[in-house]
Amino acid sequence: AVVSTQSGHYGRATIVLLALIGIQLAYCQKNLALRRPTSQSSTYGGYIRRGQCPGPKGESDKAVDGFTNGDWGDNSCTHTKYAKDNWWQVTLEKVYTIEAVKIFNRIDCAGSRIIGAKIMVGKDGAFEECATVEELIKVSETFQCAPGLEGDVVKIVQDEAVLTLCEVQIFGSEPSADEEEEEEEEDKKEKKKKDKKEKKKEKRKEKKRKDKKDKKKKKDDAE
């Protein structure tokens, strides 16, 4: 089939290709996670068998080294030790509005371990969920976060299986001036509330001290 336009004739394959290019361009953004500091719950691998070189080791920084190879044997993936309560995280340069997280999964085997992993975005020690991996990632998959989700830490949590990540890419933007102003205003309100509570607390303490002093004075006068 051919679609006719004023500028000429385009085959269906060309239109599909243009659509795919459009999708790709949408993610020609800076990868905020690339070579940023990382950590994880535990690290598996690097063991030396007699007469052999050390095997692959799944350090946390393997997920932000820029290599998306999904074969564990090529030493390009993270790997935790235990079957439960695993996590991996990356600290970004500053707070961003996190728009999407792309995960490259292990492809040589054990790829189903990623199912159930939760992607969390954190700021000031509090985390909100961006997305959950609900099915096998055959090579890679991009997960969209809810609009306005901000943070400087992205954490991937897997409570039910070993966690292996062959690359994690994070896309986002700096919060707009309006968002920053709103955040500052919220911080001011919180500080005001806190100060008000502190003043009330101090007044109560002062009243107790005064009452105690008056009581002692009355007792001394009675004697």
Salt bridges, closest charged atoms under 4 A:
GLU59 OE1 - LYS62 NZ 2.81
ASP108 OD1 - ARG106 NE 2.80
GLU129 OE1 - LYS118 NZ 3.92
GLU150 OE1 - LYS123 NZ 3.25
GLU160 OE1 - LYS84 NZ 3.98
GLU174 OE2 - LYS94 NZ 3.04
GLU183 OE2 - LYS123 NZ 3.03
ASP195 OD2 - LYS191 NZ 3.20
GLU202 OE2 - ARG209 NH2 3.39
GLU206 OE1 - ARG209 NH2 2.73
ASP211 OD2 - LYS207 NZ 3.18
ASP214 OD2 - LYS210 NZ 3.32
ASP220 OD2 - LYS216 NZ 3.37
ASP221 OD2 - LYS217 NZ 3.43
